[in-house]
């Protein structure tokens, strides 16, 4: 589940913190990196569990309405939403339930937030259309409903984002990436797999974990060398006039260019330019784009980097 984009983001954050905290113990910093990546996987499971919790609250409300109906009060409630085939399958998922048993915090602790999201869902046109349909919904219809609910009411939900950030400092900035994984997971669910439907593992394979540790170590251990490449490429370099985050971003980008021959130079530059847009000053990304291109050409021409340079690399996307 954890991809290179998320790993790069974590390494930029933790490398910056490493220097800001006075060059803390590197072994502890490595543990912090791996722990933060594990917490990203927890967020993935926690957001899947939010779907289960919303369905649970909806069922509790429906049970109350059913009891009133049986007493002769009100109309018989529809069970269509609470019996949504995808939501029920997810609630029975073996992997998710095993994960839940290891957690101290649950959505029961923030039930008001769950209810607020459910109320927004119930007030929506997509919900009314789903409930008003005459035919019994298929599994695919039920699954697609939750895909649309997630994209509409959970992605970009500022109140939810704030709540999650308050729960864990490690979840700052993670949700946008993790949302994409949750949506992919919903789309992958198959009815015939029942409770054994596979969820995404923390790492697709050990290569990504090794990538994270190697990139972080190379960026820290070779900092002086990499910063020398920066000064060599820019004769009038003045570190005091740069945002320190710019230096960190370029330092890690150089580490990636030199130590991972299978990753194209253009991919590396574009990824770190995007990180500059997110974490540094508004003008930094253009400067970093030009500097990394110049540094890459210097490394190639001096024989320090053996992978090919693109002949006409397009400026990083805006």
C-alpha positions as CSV (number, residue, x, y, z in Angstrom):
1,X,0.0,0.0,0.0
2,X,2.8,2.4,0.9
3,X,4.1,3.8,-2.3
4,X,7.2,5.8,-3.3
5,X,5.3,9.1,-3.2
6,X,4.4,8.7,0.4
7,X,7.9,7.5,1.3
8,X,9.5,10.5,-0.3
9,X,7.1,12.8,1.6
10,X,7.9,11.1,4.9
11,X,11.6,11.3,4.3
12,X,11.5,15.0,3.5
13,X,9.5,15.7,6.7
14,X,11.8,13.6,8.9
15,X,15.0,14.8,7.4
16,X,14.0,18.4,8.0
17,X,13.0,17.4,11.6
18,X,16.3,15.6,12.0
19,X,18.3,18.8,11.4
20,X,15.9,21.0,13.3
21,X,16.2,18.8,16.3
22,X,20.0,19.1,16.3
23,X,21.0,15.9,14.4
24,X,19.2,13.4,16.6
25,X,20.4,9.8,16.9
26,X,20.2,8.4,13.3
27,X,19.1,4.9,14.5
28,X,16.1,6.6,16.4
29,X,15.4,8.6,13.3
30,X,15.2,5.4,11.2
31,X,12.8,3.9,13.7
32,X,10.7,7.1,13.5
33,X,10.6,6.8,9.7
34,X,9.4,3.2,9.8
35,X,6.9,3.9,12.6
36,X,5.4,6.9,10.6
37,X,5.0,4.6,7.6
38,X,3.3,2.0,9.8
39,X,0.9,4.7,11.0
40,X,0.0,5.5,7.4
41,X,-1.2,1.9,7.1
42,X,-3.2,2.3,10.3
43,X,-4.9,5.3,8.7
44,X,-5.8,3.2,5.7
45,X,-7.5,0.6,8.0
46,X,-9.1,3.3,10.1
47,X,-10.8,4.9,7.1
48,X,-12.1,1.6,6.0
49,X,-13.4,1.1,9.5
50,X,-15.2,4.4,9.2
51,X,-17.4,2.9,6.5
52,X,-18.3,0.1,8.9
53,X,-19.0,2.6,11.7
54,X,-21.3,4.7,9.5
55,X,-23.2,1.6,8.6
56,X,-23.4,0.5,12.3
57,X,-24.9,3.9,13.3
58,X,-27.4,3.7,10.4
59,X,-28.5,0.3,11.7
60,X,-28.9,1.5,15.2
61,X,-31.2,4.3,14.0
62,X,-33.1,1.9,11.8
63,X,-33.6,-0.5,14.7
64,X,-35.1,2.4,16.7
65,X,-37.5,3.2,13.8
66,X,-38.4,-0.5,13.5
67,X,-39.2,-0.7,17.2
68,X,-41.4,2.4,16.9
69,X,-43.2,0.9,13.9
70,X,-43.9,-2.3,15.8
71,X,-45.5,-0.2,18.5
72,X,-47.7,1.4,15.9
73,X,-45.7,4.6,15.6
74,X,-44.5,5.9,12.2
75,X,-43.7,4.0,9.0
76,X,-41.8,0.8,8.5
77,X,-38.2,1.8,7.8
78,X,-36.3,0.6,4.7
79,X,-33.4,-1.8,5.3
80,X,-31.9,-1.1,1.9
81,X,-29.0,1.1,3.2
82,X,-28.2,-0.9,6.3
83,X,-28.2,-4.1,4.3
84,X,-25.8,-2.7,1.7
85,X,-23.9,-5.8,0.5
86,X,-20.5,-4.1,0.3
87,X,-20.8,-2.5,3.8
88,X,-21.8,-5.8,5.4
89,X,-19.0,-7.6,3.6
90,X,-16.5,-5.0,4.8
91,X,-17.8,-5.3,8.4
92,X,-17.0,-9.0,8.3
93,X,-13.6,-8.7,6.8
94,X,-11.1,-10.9,8.7
95,X,-8.1,-8.6,8.2
96,X,-9.9,-5.5,9.2
97,X,-11.4,-7.1,12.3
98,X,-8.0,-8.5,13.3
99,X,-6.5,-5.0,12.9
100,X,-9.3,-3.4,14.9
101,X,-8.6,-5.7,17.9
102,X,-5.1,-4.3,18.2
103,X,-6.3,-0.6,18.3
104,X,-7.0,1.4,21.4
105,X,-9.0,4.1,19.6
106,X,-12.1,3.4,17.7
107,X,-14.8,5.4,16.0
108,X,-16.9,5.0,19.1
109,X,-14.7,7.7,20.6
110,X,-15.8,10.1,17.9
111,X,-19.4,9.0,17.3
112,X,-20.6,12.5,16.8
113,X,-18.4,12.8,13.7
114,X,-19.7,9.5,12.4
115,X,-23.3,10.7,12.9
116,X,-22.6,14.0,11.2
117,X,-21.2,12.2,8.1
118,X,-24.2,9.8,8.1
119,X,-26.6,12.8,8.2
120,X,-24.9,14.4,5.2
121,X,-25.1,11.2,3.3
122,X,-28.9,10.8,4.1
123,X,-29.5,14.3,3.0
124,X,-27.9,13.8,-0.4
125,X,-29.5,13.1,-3.8
126,X,-27.4,10.0,-4.4
127,X,-28.8,8.5,-1.1
128,X,-32.4,9.4,-2.0
129,X,-32.1,7.9,-5.5
130,X,-30.6,4.7,-4.0
131,X,-33.3,4.3,-1.5
132,X,-36.1,5.1,-4.0
133,X,-35.0,2.5,-6.6
134,X,-37.7,-0.2,-7.0
135,X,-35.4,-3.1,-7.9
136,X,-33.2,-4.9,-5.3
137,X,-29.7,-3.4,-5.6
138,X,-27.0,-5.7,-6.9
139,X,-23.6,-6.1,-5.2
140,X,-22.1,-3.8,-7.8
141,X,-24.6,-1.1,-7.2
142,X,-24.1,-1.4,-3.5
143,X,-20.3,-1.2,-3.9
144,X,-20.5,1.7,-6.3
145,X,-22.7,3.6,-3.8
146,X,-20.0,3.5,-1.2
147,X,-17.3,4.4,-3.7
148,X,-19.3,7.6,-4.5
149,X,-20.1,8.2,-0.8
150,X,-16.5,8.0,0.1
151,X,-15.4,10.4,-2.7
152,X,-18.2,12.9,-1.8
153,X,-18.3,12.9,2.0
154,X,-15.0,11.6,3.2
155,X,-12.4,12.9,0.7
156,X,-11.9,16.6,1.3
157,X,-13.9,16.6,4.6
158,X,-12.1,19.3,6.5
159,X,-13.6,18.5,9.8
160,X,-12.6,14.8,9.5
161,X,-9.1,15.8,8.3
162,X,-8.7,18.0,11.4
163,X,-9.9,15.2,13.7
164,X,-7.5,12.7,12.2
165,X,-4.6,15.1,12.5
166,X,-5.4,15.7,16.1
167,X,-5.4,11.9,16.7
168,X,-1.9,11.4,15.3
169,X,0.8,13.8,14.3
170,X,1.9,11.1,11.9
171,X,-1.3,11.5,9.9
172,X,-0.6,15.1,9.0
173,X,-0.7,15.3,5.2
174,X,-1.3,11.5,4.8
175,X,-5.0,11.4,4.2
176,X,-5.0,12.7,0.6
177,X,-2.7,9.8,-0.4
178,X,-4.4,7.2,1.7
179,X,-7.9,8.2,0.3
180,X,-6.7,7.0,-3.1
181,X,-5.8,3.6,-1.6
182,X,-9.2,3.3,0.1
183,X,-11.1,4.1,-3.1
184,X,-8.9,1.5,-5.0
185,X,-9.7,-1.0,-2.3
186,X,-13.5,-0.5,-2.6
187,X,-13.3,-0.9,-6.4
188,X,-11.3,-4.2,-5.9
189,X,-13.9,-5.9,-3.6
190,X,-15.5,-9.0,-5.0
191,X,-18.7,-10.5,-3.6
192,X,-17.5,-14.1,-3.8
193,X,-14.4,-13.4,-1.6
194,X,-16.6,-12.7,1.4
195,X,-14.8,-12.0,4.6
196,X,-11.5,-13.1,3.1
197,X,-11.3,-10.3,0.6
198,X,-7.7,-9.1,0.7
199,X,-6.9,-5.6,1.9
200,X,-3.7,-3.8,0.9
201,X,-0.6,-4.8,2.9
202,X,1.6,-2.2,4.5
203,X,4.2,-2.7,1.8
204,X,3.7,-4.2,-1.6
205,X,7.1,-5.9,-1.1
206,X,10.2,-5.4,1.0
207,X,11.8,-3.3,-1.8
208,X,9.8,-0.2,-0.8
209,X,10.8,-0.6,2.9
210,X,14.5,-0.9,1.8
211,X,14.0,2.1,-0.5
212,X,12.9,4.2,2.4
213,X,15.8,3.2,4.7
214,X,18.4,3.5,2.0
215,X,17.2,6.9,0.7
216,X,17.0,8.3,4.2
217,X,20.5,7.0,5.2
218,X,22.2,8.2,2.0
219,X,20.7,11.7,2.3
220,X,21.9,12.0,5.9
221,X,25.3,10.3,5.6
222,X,26.3,12.2,2.4
223,X,24.9,15.6,3.2
224,X,28.2,17.5,2.9
225,X,29.0,15.8,-0.4
226,X,25.6,16.5,-1.9
227,X,25.6,20.1,-0.7
228,X,29.0,20.6,-2.3
229,X,27.4,19.5,-5.6
230,X,24.9,22.3,-5.1
231,X,27.6,24.9,-4.5
232,X,29.6,23.6,-7.5
233,X,26.6,23.9,-9.8
234,X,25.7,27.4,-8.5
235,X,28.8,29.6,-8.0
236,X,27.0,32.3,-6.2
237,X,25.2,30.0,-3.9
238,X,24.1,31.5,-0.6
239,X,22.5,29.0,1.8
240,X,21.4,31.8,4.1
241,X,19.1,33.2,1.5
242,X,17.4,29.8,0.8
243,X,14.5,28.3,2.6
244,X,16.2,25.4,4.6
245,X,13.5,23.1,3.3
246,X,14.8,23.8,-0.3
247,X,18.2,22.5,0.7
248,X,16.7,19.4,2.3
249,X,14.6,18.6,-0.7
250,X,17.5,18.9,-3.1
251,X,19.7,16.9,-0.8
252,X,17.3,14.0,-0.9
253,X,16.7,14.3,-4.6
254,X,20.5,14.1,-5.2
255,X,20.6,11.0,-3.0
256,X,17.9,9.4,-5.1
257,X,19.6,10.3,-8.4
258,X,22.9,8.8,-7.3
259,X,21.8,5.7,-5.4
260,X,18.8,4.3,-7.4
261,X,19.9,3.7,-11.0
262,X,16.5,2.2,-12.0
263,X,14.6,5.5,-11.3
264,X,14.8,7.9,-14.2
265,X,16.3,11.4,-13.6
266,X,13.2,13.1,-14.8
267,X,11.0,11.1,-12.4
268,X,13.1,12.1,-9.5
269,X,13.2,15.8,-10.4
270,X,9.4,16.0,-10.9
271,X,8.7,14.2,-7.6
272,X,10.8,16.6,-5.6
273,X,9.6,19.7,-7.4
274,X,6.1,18.6,-6.4
275,X,7.2,18.3,-2.8
276,X,8.7,21.8,-3.0
277,X,5.3,23.1,-4.1
278,X,3.7,21.4,-1.0
279,X,6.3,22.1,1.7
280,X,8.4,25.1,0.7
281,X,7.9,28.7,-0.4
282,X,5.7,29.6,-3.4
283,X,8.7,30.3,-5.6
284,X,10.9,27.5,-4.5
285,X,9.7,24.9,-6.9
286,X,10.9,26.8,-10.0
287,X,14.3,27.3,-8.5
288,X,14.6,23.7,-7.4
289,X,13.4,22.5,-10.8
290,X,16.2,24.4,-12.5
291,X,18.9,23.6,-9.9
292,X,18.1,19.8,-9.9
293,X,18.3,19.8,-13.7
294,X,21.7,21.5,-13.6
295,X,23.0,19.3,-10.8
296,X,21.9,16.2,-12.7
297,X,23.8,17.3,-15.8
298,X,26.9,18.0,-13.7
299,X,26.7,14.6,-12.1
300,X,26.3,13.0,-15.5
301,X,29.0,14.9,-17.2
302,X,31.5,14.3,-14.3
303,X,30.8,10.6,-14.3
304,X,29.4,10.5,-10.8
305,X,26.0,9.5,-12.1
306,X,25.9,6.8,-14.8
307,X,22.2,6.7,-15.8
308,X,21.2,8.6,-18.9
309,X,19.9,12.2,-18.9
310,X,16.9,13.1,-21.0
311,X,17.8,15.2,-24.0
312,X,14.9,17.7,-23.6
313,X,13.3,17.4,-20.2
314,X,10.1,19.3,-20.0
315,X,9.8,21.8,-17.1
316,X,8.1,20.3,-14.1
317,X,4.3,20.4,-14.3
318,X,2.7,23.4,-12.6
